[in-house]
Structures are given as structure tokens and as C-alpha cells.
Amino acid sequence: MFEKLTTVKVADKEFPMLYNATAFLDFEDKYGEGMSLNELFVGPEIYDTDTKKEKAEKEAARKKASAFTKREMPWIVATMAKQGCLLQAEQGKKIKPPTEEWVSLHWTPRQMPNIMTSVFLALTRGMQTEHKTGESEEIDVVLEELESKNAEGAAE
């Protein structure tokens, strides 16, 4: 579980974030059961086959989702940081998780992109599936795919 931790930096403090089942249920309580995080935070996908009108509507929905995500970010960070701090406590690391109010007060516009990247990484890690090999080694197939694509891009 510790490999799923993602660090987020707010102001000059770092916090571990974890998207686990408890965080998932907190998200469902707040945003509704069966919600799609991608639809909620990014908006609908735009396809080449969409009509001009559909593309315009989807682009407007994506802008609305982006603004919504930025407003919700302090709650999201606080929710996942609480879980990350609880997990760290198992190793004897006592970190007081930030509250939504603390994050709201201390984050800056300049930090927004990095905080959002950390949040999306934590969500991705929390949703990943690990596969076991015969050697009891966990393999993260999503991470392996990303690493192979990064290696291909670097080789070009």
C-alpha cells in the first residue's frame, strides 16, 4: 500500500496522499455514487467524430469541470492526505493531515498545477491494479506501459 502514496506540497509543507477505499467512499458521499472522476474533474472526451456543436458543448463542459476541480482541490487534498497520514502512522511517522481550510488558506495560484498533478497521480495510483508474478513481485501494468512509452519517446 505504501507504493500508492503520492506526495503533495502545499506552501512549504509536504503531505502523503492516498486514494484508498475510504477516500473513494468519501468521494462518493460528496459527489454521488457511481460518479466518474474523469467526467467530474476533466469533463467529457472530445472525439474527431463529434459534430461542431457537440465539440463546442463538450469544450464548455470541460472548462466548467476544470473550474469545479480547482474549487474542490482543497477538499480533495485534505481527504487523501488524511488517508496518507494514517498509513504513514503505521510506520511511526506522525504527520498531522491538513484540513480543507488550511489548504484553502495556504495554496497559491503558482502551486495549483503541481498540486493538481499530484492529486491526479494519487487518484491514478489508487485505481491501479497490481498483478503478482511467480516471485511474489507486484507488477503495475499501467506504470509499466507509461514507462515504456516514455522510454520510446526519449529514444526518438
mmCIF file of the C-alpha atoms, coordinates in Angstrom:
data_MODEL
# 
_entry.id   MODEL 
# 
loop_
_atom_site.group_PDB 
_atom_site.id 
_atom_site.type_symbol 
_atom_site.label_atom_id 
_atom_site.label_alt_id 
_atom_site.label_comp_id 
_atom_site.label_asym_id 
_atom_site.label_entity_id 
_atom_site.label_seq_id 
_atom_site.pdbx_PDB_ins_code 
_atom_site.Cartn_x 
_atom_site.Cartn_y 
_atom_site.Cartn_z 
_atom_site.occupancy 
_atom_site.B_iso_or_equiv 
_atom_site.pdbx_formal_charge 
_atom_site.auth_seq_id 
_atom_site.auth_comp_id 
_atom_site.auth_asym_id 
_atom_site.auth_atom_id 
_atom_site.pdbx_PDB_model_num 
ATOM 1   C CA . MET A 1 1   ? 0.000   0.000   0.000   1.00 0.00 ? 1   MET A CA 1 
ATOM 2   C CA . PHE A 1 2   ? 2.894   2.381   0.695   1.00 0.00 ? 2   PHE A CA 1 
ATOM 3   C CA . GLU A 1 3   ? 3.814   2.402   -3.011  1.00 0.00 ? 3   GLU A CA 1 
ATOM 4   C CA . LYS A 1 4   ? 0.474   4.106   -3.689  1.00 0.00 ? 4   LYS A CA 1 
ATOM 5   C CA . LEU A 1 5   ? 1.415   7.157   -1.597  1.00 0.00 ? 5   LEU A CA 1 
ATOM 6   C CA . THR A 1 6   ? 1.873   10.392  -3.512  1.00 0.00 ? 6   THR A CA 1 
ATOM 7   C CA . THR A 1 7   ? 3.448   13.480  -2.003  1.00 0.00 ? 7   THR A CA 1 
ATOM 8   C CA . VAL A 1 8   ? 1.761   16.844  -2.373  1.00 0.00 ? 8   VAL A CA 1 
ATOM 9   C CA . LYS A 1 9   ? 3.424   20.106  -1.421  1.00 0.00 ? 9   LYS A CA 1 
ATOM 10  C CA . VAL A 1 10  ? 1.252   22.940  -0.155  1.00 0.00 ? 10  VAL A CA 1 
ATOM 11  C CA . ALA A 1 11  ? 3.027   26.113  0.918   1.00 0.00 ? 11  ALA A CA 1 
ATOM 12  C CA . ASP A 1 12  ? 6.259   24.755  2.374   1.00 0.00 ? 12  ASP A CA 1 
ATOM 13  C CA . LYS A 1 13  ? 4.812   21.511  3.791   1.00 0.00 ? 13  LYS A CA 1 
ATOM 14  C CA . GLU A 1 14  ? 4.659   18.080  2.225   1.00 0.00 ? 14  GLU A CA 1 
ATOM 15  C CA . PHE A 1 15  ? 1.892   15.575  2.870   1.00 0.00 ? 15  PHE A CA 1 
ATOM 16  C CA . PRO A 1 16  ? 1.412   11.973  1.742   1.00 0.00 ? 16  PRO A CA 1 
ATOM 17  C CA . MET A 1 17  ? -1.822  11.361  -0.141  1.00 0.00 ? 17  MET A CA 1 
ATOM 18  C CA . LEU A 1 18  ? -3.572  8.037   -0.593  1.00 0.00 ? 18  LEU A CA 1 
ATOM 19  C CA . TYR A 1 19  ? -6.645  7.239   -2.660  1.00 0.00 ? 19  TYR A CA 1 
ATOM 20  C CA . ASN A 1 20  ? -7.910  4.104   -0.944  1.00 0.00 ? 20  ASN A CA 1 
ATOM 21  C CA . ALA A 1 21  ? -11.380 2.638   -0.400  1.00 0.00 ? 21  ALA A CA 1 
ATOM 22  C CA . THR A 1 22  ? -12.122 5.073   2.428   1.00 0.00 ? 22  THR A CA 1 
ATOM 23  C CA . ALA A 1 23  ? -11.216 8.064   0.255   1.00 0.00 ? 23  ALA A CA 1 
ATOM 24  C CA . PHE A 1 24  ? -13.279 6.530   -2.561  1.00 0.00 ? 24  PHE A CA 1 
ATOM 25  C CA . LEU A 1 25  ? -16.309 6.336   -0.253  1.00 0.00 ? 25  LEU A CA 1 
ATOM 26  C CA . ASP A 1 26  ? -15.733 9.926   0.898   1.00 0.00 ? 26  ASP A CA 1 
ATOM 27  C CA . PHE A 1 27  ? -15.712 10.973  -2.787  1.00 0.00 ? 27  PHE A CA 1 
ATOM 28  C CA . GLU A 1 28  ? -18.958 9.058   -3.365  1.00 0.00 ? 28  GLU A CA 1 
ATOM 29  C CA . ASP A 1 29  ? -20.563 10.742  -0.342  1.00 0.00 ? 29  ASP A CA 1 
ATOM 30  C CA . LYS A 1 30  ? -19.617 14.159  -1.670  1.00 0.00 ? 30  LYS A CA 1 
ATOM 31  C CA . TYR A 1 31  ? -20.053 13.721  -5.430  1.00 0.00 ? 31  TYR A CA 1 
ATOM 32  C CA . GLY A 1 32  ? -22.553 10.891  -5.740  1.00 0.00 ? 32  GLY A CA 1 
ATOM 33  C CA . GLU A 1 33  ? -22.439 7.153   -6.075  1.00 0.00 ? 33  GLU A CA 1 
ATOM 34  C CA . GLY A 1 34  ? -21.103 5.829   -9.356  1.00 0.00 ? 34  GLY A CA 1 
ATOM 35  C CA . MET A 1 35  ? -19.524 9.118   -10.369 1.00 0.00 ? 35  MET A CA 1 
ATOM 36  C CA . SER A 1 36  ? -16.785 9.139   -12.991 1.00 0.00 ? 36  SER A CA 1 
ATOM 37  C CA . LEU A 1 37  ? -13.764 11.020  -11.691 1.00 0.00 ? 37  LEU A CA 1 
ATOM 38  C CA . ASN A 1 38  ? -12.678 11.768  -15.238 1.00 0.00 ? 38  ASN A CA 1 
ATOM 39  C CA . GLU A 1 39  ? -16.068 13.246  -16.156 1.00 0.00 ? 39  GLU A CA 1 
ATOM 40  C CA . LEU A 1 40  ? -16.242 15.126  -12.872 1.00 0.00 ? 40  LEU A CA 1 
ATOM 41  C CA . PHE A 1 41  ? -12.762 16.657  -12.882 1.00 0.00 ? 41  PHE A CA 1 
ATOM 42  C CA . VAL A 1 42  ? -11.845 16.770  -16.589 1.00 0.00 ? 42  VAL A CA 1 
ATOM 43  C CA . GLY A 1 43  ? -15.136 16.680  -18.434 1.00 0.00 ? 43  GLY A CA 1 
ATOM 44  C CA . PRO A 1 44  ? -16.323 14.680  -21.426 1.00 0.00 ? 44  PRO A CA 1 
ATOM 45  C CA . GLU A 1 45  ? -13.924 13.396  -24.054 1.00 0.00 ? 45  GLU A CA 1 
ATOM 46  C CA . ILE A 1 46  ? -13.963 15.172  -27.374 1.00 0.00 ? 46  ILE A CA 1 
ATOM 47  C CA . TYR A 1 47  ? -13.811 12.913  -30.405 1.00 0.00 ? 47  TYR A CA 1 
ATOM 48  C CA . ASP A 1 48  ? -12.958 13.650  -34.028 1.00 0.00 ? 48  ASP A CA 1 
ATOM 49  C CA . THR A 1 49  ? -16.348 12.196  -34.941 1.00 0.00 ? 49  THR A CA 1 
ATOM 50  C CA . ASP A 1 50  ? -18.225 14.734  -32.792 1.00 0.00 ? 50  ASP A CA 1 
ATOM 51  C CA . THR A 1 51  ? -20.158 17.392  -34.651 1.00 0.00 ? 51  THR A CA 1 
ATOM 52  C CA . LYS A 1 52  ? -19.070 21.006  -34.366 1.00 0.00 ? 52  LYS A CA 1 
ATOM 53  C CA . LYS A 1 53  ? -21.938 21.647  -31.949 1.00 0.00 ? 53  LYS A CA 1 
ATOM 54  C CA . GLU A 1 54  ? -21.040 18.589  -29.826 1.00 0.00 ? 54  GLU A CA 1 
ATOM 55  C CA . LYS A 1 55  ? -17.402 19.685  -29.686 1.00 0.00 ? 55  LYS A CA 1 
ATOM 56  C CA . ALA A 1 56  ? -18.405 23.184  -28.559 1.00 0.00 ? 56  ALA A CA 1 
ATOM 57  C CA . GLU A 1 57  ? -20.719 21.777  -25.873 1.00 0.00 ? 57  GLU A CA 1 
ATOM 58  C CA . LYS A 1 58  ? -18.053 19.367  -24.646 1.00 0.00 ? 58  LYS A CA 1 
ATOM 59  C CA . GLU A 1 59  ? -15.409 22.097  -24.591 1.00 0.00 ? 59  GLU A CA 1 
ATOM 60  C CA . ALA A 1 60  ? -17.711 24.254  -22.467 1.00 0.00 ? 60  ALA A CA 1 
ATOM 61  C CA . ALA A 1 61  ? -18.307 21.284  -20.147 1.00 0.00 ? 61  ALA A CA 1 
ATOM 62  C CA . ARG A 1 62  ? -14.542 20.717  -19.880 1.00 0.00 ? 62  ARG A CA 1 
ATOM 63  C CA . LYS A 1 63  ? -13.980 24.360  -18.897 1.00 0.00 ? 63  LYS A CA 1 
ATOM 64  C CA . LYS A 1 64  ? -16.699 24.058  -16.272 1.00 0.00 ? 64  LYS A CA 1 
ATOM 65  C CA . ALA A 1 65  ? -15.147 20.811  -14.950 1.00 0.00 ? 65  ALA A CA 1 
ATOM 66  C CA . SER A 1 66  ? -11.726 22.480  -14.751 1.00 0.00 ? 66  SER A CA 1 
ATOM 67  C CA . ALA A 1 67  ? -13.104 25.383  -12.728 1.00 0.00 ? 67  ALA A CA 1 
ATOM 68  C CA . PHE A 1 68  ? -15.010 22.943  -10.480 1.00 0.00 ? 68  PHE A CA 1 
ATOM 69  C CA . THR A 1 69  ? -11.861 20.883  -9.904  1.00 0.00 ? 69  THR A CA 1 
ATOM 70  C CA . LYS A 1 70  ? -9.847  23.915  -8.871  1.00 0.00 ? 70  LYS A CA 1 
ATOM 71  C CA . ARG A 1 71  ? -12.528 24.903  -6.354  1.00 0.00 ? 71  ARG A CA 1 
ATOM 72  C CA . GLU A 1 72  ? -12.704 21.361  -4.955  1.00 0.00 ? 72  GLU A CA 1 
ATOM 73  C CA . MET A 1 73  ? -8.933  20.850  -4.756  1.00 0.00 ? 73  MET A CA 1 
ATOM 74  C CA . PRO A 1 74  ? -8.537  21.816  -1.059  1.00 0.00 ? 74  PRO A CA 1 
ATOM 75  C CA . TRP A 1 75  ? -11.147 19.212  -0.036  1.00 0.00 ? 75  TRP A CA 1 
ATOM 76  C CA . ILE A 1 76  ? -9.617  16.585  -2.326  1.00 0.00 ? 76  ILE A CA 1 
ATOM 77  C CA . VAL A 1 77  ? -6.104  17.186  -0.971  1.00 0.00 ? 77  VAL A CA 1 
ATOM 78  C CA . ALA A 1 78  ? -7.295  17.132  2.652   1.00 0.00 ? 78  ALA A CA 1 
ATOM 79  C CA . THR A 1 79  ? -9.307  13.942  2.117   1.00 0.00 ? 79  THR A CA 1 
ATOM 80  C CA . MET A 1 80  ? -6.473  11.974  0.516   1.00 0.00 ? 80  MET A CA 1 
ATOM 81  C CA . ALA A 1 81  ? -3.823  13.466  2.833   1.00 0.00 ? 81  ALA A CA 1 
ATOM 82  C CA . LYS A 1 82  ? -5.789  12.231  5.840   1.00 0.00 ? 82  LYS A CA 1 
ATOM 83  C CA . GLN A 1 83  ? -5.573  8.687   4.483   1.00 0.00 ? 83  GLN A CA 1 
ATOM 84  C CA . GLY A 1 84  ? -1.892  9.074   3.591   1.00 0.00 ? 84  GLY A CA 1 
ATOM 85  C CA . CYS A 1 85  ? -1.031  10.363  7.068   1.00 0.00 ? 85  CYS A CA 1 
ATOM 86  C CA . LEU A 1 86  ? -2.918  7.465   8.671   1.00 0.00 ? 86  LEU A CA 1 
ATOM 87  C CA . LEU A 1 87  ? -0.931  4.998   6.577   1.00 0.00 ? 87  LEU A CA 1 
ATOM 88  C CA . GLN A 1 88  ? 2.360   6.731   7.439   1.00 0.00 ? 88  GLN A CA 1 
ATOM 89  C CA . ALA A 1 89  ? 1.430   6.449   11.132  1.00 0.00 ? 89  ALA A CA 1 
ATOM 90  C CA . GLU A 1 90  ? 1.729   2.665   10.753  1.00 0.00 ? 90  GLU A CA 1 
ATOM 91  C CA . GLN A 1 91  ? 5.451   3.225   10.246  1.00 0.00 ? 91  GLN A CA 1 
ATOM 92  C CA . GLY A 1 92  ? 5.647   5.536   13.246  1.00 0.00 ? 92  GLY A CA 1 
ATOM 93  C CA . LYS A 1 93  ? 5.629   8.749   11.199  1.00 0.00 ? 93  LYS A CA 1 
ATOM 94  C CA . LYS A 1 94  ? 3.283   11.181  12.881  1.00 0.00 ? 94  LYS A CA 1 
ATOM 95  C CA . ILE A 1 95  ? 2.152   13.764  10.353  1.00 0.00 ? 95  ILE A CA 1 
ATOM 96  C CA . LYS A 1 96  ? -0.847  15.936  11.088  1.00 0.00 ? 96  LYS A CA 1 
ATOM 97  C CA . PRO A 1 97  ? -3.017  15.969  7.959   1.00 0.00 ? 97  PRO A CA 1 
ATOM 98  C CA . PRO A 1 98  ? -4.060  19.341  6.592   1.00 0.00 ? 98  PRO A CA 1 
ATOM 99  C CA . THR A 1 99  ? -7.658  20.439  6.827   1.00 0.00 ? 99  THR A CA 1 
ATOM 100 C CA . GLU A 1 100 ? -9.606  21.722  3.856   1.00 0.00 ? 100 GLU A CA 1 
ATOM 101 C CA . GLU A 1 101 ? -9.471  25.178  5.430   1.00 0.00 ? 101 GLU A CA 1 
ATOM 102 C CA . TRP A 1 102 ? -5.684  25.011  5.871   1.00 0.00 ? 102 TRP A CA 1 
ATOM 103 C CA . VAL A 1 103 ? -5.157  24.011  2.222   1.00 0.00 ? 103 VAL A CA 1 
ATOM 104 C CA . SER A 1 104 ? -7.569  26.752  1.094   1.00 0.00 ? 104 SER A CA 1 
ATOM 105 C CA . LEU A 1 105 ? -5.600  29.326  3.043   1.00 0.00 ? 105 LEU A CA 1 
ATOM 106 C CA . HIS A 1 106 ? -2.081  28.225  2.105   1.00 0.00 ? 106 HIS A CA 1 
ATOM 107 C CA . TRP A 1 107 ? -2.102  27.115  -1.515  1.00 0.00 ? 107 TRP A CA 1 
ATOM 108 C CA . THR A 1 108 ? -1.078  29.643  -4.130  1.00 0.00 ? 108 THR A CA 1 
ATOM 109 C CA . PRO A 1 109 ? -2.006  30.062  -7.789  1.00 0.00 ? 109 PRO A CA 1 
ATOM 110 C CA . ARG A 1 110 ? 1.567   29.176  -8.696  1.00 0.00 ? 110 ARG A CA 1 
ATOM 111 C CA . GLN A 1 111 ? 1.270   25.853  -6.823  1.00 0.00 ? 111 GLN A CA 1 
ATOM 112 C CA . MET A 1 112 ? -2.044  24.899  -8.449  1.00 0.00 ? 112 MET A CA 1 
ATOM 113 C CA . PRO A 1 113 ? -0.603  22.959  -11.425 1.00 0.00 ? 113 PRO A CA 1 
ATOM 114 C CA . ASN A 1 114 ? 1.774   20.918  -9.237  1.00 0.00 ? 114 ASN A CA 1 
ATOM 115 C CA . ILE A 1 115 ? -0.926  20.204  -6.656  1.00 0.00 ? 115 ILE A CA 1 
ATOM 116 C CA . MET A 1 116 ? -3.355  19.109  -9.362  1.00 0.00 ? 116 MET A CA 1 
ATOM 117 C CA . THR A 1 117 ? -0.701  16.859  -10.912 1.00 0.00 ? 117 THR A CA 1 
ATOM 118 C CA . SER A 1 118 ? -0.066  15.245  -7.526  1.00 0.00 ? 118 SER A CA 1 
ATOM 119 C CA . VAL A 1 119 ? -3.789  14.742  -6.969  1.00 0.00 ? 119 VAL A CA 1 
ATOM 120 C CA . PHE A 1 120 ? -4.314  13.096  -10.357 1.00 0.00 ? 120 PHE A CA 1 
ATOM 121 C CA . LEU A 1 121 ? -1.275  10.871  -9.756  1.00 0.00 ? 121 LEU A CA 1 
ATOM 122 C CA . ALA A 1 122 ? -2.667  9.812   -6.354  1.00 0.00 ? 122 ALA A CA 1 
ATOM 123 C CA . LEU A 1 123 ? -6.050  9.034   -7.935  1.00 0.00 ? 123 LEU A CA 1 
ATOM 124 C CA . THR A 1 124 ? -4.367  7.026   -10.692 1.00 0.00 ? 124 THR A CA 1 
ATOM 125 C CA . ARG A 1 125 ? -2.219  5.082   -8.250  1.00 0.00 ? 125 ARG A CA 1 
ATOM 126 C CA . GLY A 1 126 ? -5.237  4.340   -6.105  1.00 0.00 ? 126 GLY A CA 1 
ATOM 127 C CA . MET A 1 127 ? -7.177  2.927   -9.037  1.00 0.00 ? 127 MET A CA 1 
ATOM 128 C CA . GLN A 1 128 ? -4.322  0.808   -10.429 1.00 0.00 ? 128 GLN A CA 1 
ATOM 129 C CA . THR A 1 129 ? -4.354  -2.956  -10.356 1.00 0.00 ? 129 THR A CA 1 
ATOM 130 C CA . GLU A 1 130 ? -1.303  -4.902  -9.346  1.00 0.00 ? 130 GLU A CA 1 
ATOM 131 C CA . HIS A 1 131 ? -0.550  -8.324  -10.748 1.00 0.00 ? 131 HIS A CA 1 
ATOM 132 C CA . LYS A 1 132 ? 1.524   -10.906 -8.923  1.00 0.00 ? 132 LYS A CA 1 
ATOM 133 C CA . THR A 1 133 ? 4.322   -12.837 -10.609 1.00 0.00 ? 133 THR A CA 1 
ATOM 134 C CA . GLY A 1 134 ? 5.545   -16.244 -9.514  1.00 0.00 ? 134 GLY A CA 1 
ATOM 135 C CA . GLU A 1 135 ? 8.185   -14.450 -7.446  1.00 0.00 ? 135 GLU A CA 1 
ATOM 136 C CA . SER A 1 136 ? 5.544   -12.563 -5.405  1.00 0.00 ? 136 SER A CA 1 
ATOM 137 C CA . GLU A 1 137 ? 6.670   -9.317  -7.000  1.00 0.00 ? 137 GLU A CA 1 
ATOM 138 C CA . GLU A 1 138 ? 3.944   -6.787  -7.648  1.00 0.00 ? 138 GLU A CA 1 
ATOM 139 C CA . ILE A 1 139 ? 3.790   -5.522  -11.202 1.00 0.00 ? 139 ILE A CA 1 
ATOM 140 C CA . ASP A 1 140 ? 1.959   -2.337  -12.014 1.00 0.00 ? 140 ASP A CA 1 
ATOM 141 C CA . VAL A 1 141 ? 0.865   -2.771  -15.624 1.00 0.00 ? 141 VAL A CA 1 
ATOM 142 C CA . VAL A 1 142 ? -0.262  0.847   -16.049 1.00 0.00 ? 142 VAL A CA 1 
ATOM 143 C CA . LEU A 1 143 ? 3.059   2.177   -14.756 1.00 0.00 ? 143 LEU A CA 1 
ATOM 144 C CA . GLU A 1 144 ? 4.986   -0.264  -16.967 1.00 0.00 ? 144 GLU A CA 1 
ATOM 145 C CA . GLU A 1 145 ? 3.034   0.946   -20.018 1.00 0.00 ? 145 GLU A CA 1 
ATOM 146 C CA . LEU A 1 146 ? 3.740   4.595   -19.178 1.00 0.00 ? 146 LEU A CA 1 
ATOM 147 C CA . GLU A 1 147 ? 7.436   3.860   -18.614 1.00 0.00 ? 147 GLU A CA 1 
ATOM 148 C CA . SER A 1 148 ? 7.708   2.021   -21.938 1.00 0.00 ? 148 SER A CA 1 
ATOM 149 C CA . LYS A 1 149 ? 6.041   4.920   -23.761 1.00 0.00 ? 149 LYS A CA 1 
ATOM 150 C CA . ASN A 1 150 ? 8.377   7.390   -22.000 1.00 0.00 ? 150 ASN A CA 1 
ATOM 151 C CA . ALA A 1 151 ? 11.358  5.281   -22.998 1.00 0.00 ? 151 ALA A CA 1 
ATOM 152 C CA . GLU A 1 152 ? 10.146  5.176   -26.609 1.00 0.00 ? 152 GLU A CA 1 
ATOM 153 C CA . GLY A 1 153 ? 9.690   8.966   -26.602 1.00 0.00 ? 153 GLY A CA 1 
ATOM 154 C CA . ALA A 1 154 ? 13.158  9.529   -25.148 1.00 0.00 ? 154 ALA A CA 1 
ATOM 155 C CA . ALA A 1 155 ? 14.720  7.258   -27.775 1.00 0.00 ? 155 ALA A CA 1 
ATOM 156 C CA . GLU A 1 156 ? 13.250  9.292   -30.638 1.00 0.00 ? 156 GLU A CA 1 
# 
